[in-house]
Amino acid sequence: MFKPLVRATLAASLLVLVAACDKQADNGATPAVTASPSSPDAAILASIKLLKQGDINGLMQNALPPAEFAKAKADWAKDKDEQPITDEDRAKFNETMTKLTAPDAEQKLFAEIEPKLKEFDATYQQQIPMYASMGSTVVKNMIQQNQSLSEAERTQAGAAVDALVAWVQNTRFTEPESIKKVIAIVSKSARDMNLKSLDEARALDYDQSMAKARIAFAGIKDALGVYGFSLDQTLDSVQAKVVSNDGKNATVQLHYTLLGAPLDATAEMVNVDGRWYGKQMMEKLKEKAAAAAASDAVTAPAPAAPAPAAAQAPPKG
């Protein structure tokens, strides 16, 4: 029960962090910088627009400097083949896709799930608020122990958790009509992806994979919408105001609404070659580069020792 809550919390954190990459400045008491391609609030606006469209590739490209984006694409091509596919993986994939894409998938899947829904309702439905509250405590403890967050950021993250917990506690996820809608959404997404095998999925290049990711993201948004969680409404609600900007570093105050709860966040931005990026993202990239350099230095072969000089022949006589 904790895992769905943790995932939802991470999703909310993503929204806040992505908001640290874009939205129009509002007309508040503090003067706001006019949004332009070279302003920090314009960078945030672009990312929110791309996320709303499900353009994961564009989001990465907007959030990373060109060299880092190119490296991410190259690393993706390497990483996707690191884990070999087993026959068991192939069998599970084929079984799942066959079920999801069958002409009568919606009816068959609901008939298979319905008895389990009734059993879950009878056993766990009344306990969901308690589980959600316990999960909230665990997640908030994780937030408090995160030393990379400021006190204000911990408070903001905790408020987002409270909004998500309230949603979980007041939503009946096993409601039959809702389940039917979600099954229909998942089946449509599987058909739209049109993947015949796991090997075909693994063979997709970067751009093809991003196109499939866009389909999956749209399905996730639609499924959450069935339960009253509109990601689009949350993204549309984001307002950003530049509160400081010295040309190299900027602070953007964010205000957004998550599941009806008004929330605030602060985004720290840095200017790299005339474009604005999330400060935390840039710091993590530097740390990763430093760790990779240190690792390469340790694993690099030691320089070969010079060959000993040839022994001189003893003098005659």
Beta strands, then each sheet from edge to edge (+ up, - down):
strand 1: 239-245
strand 2: 249-258
strand 3: 261-272
strand 4: 275-278
sheet 1: 1+ 2- 3+ 4-
end
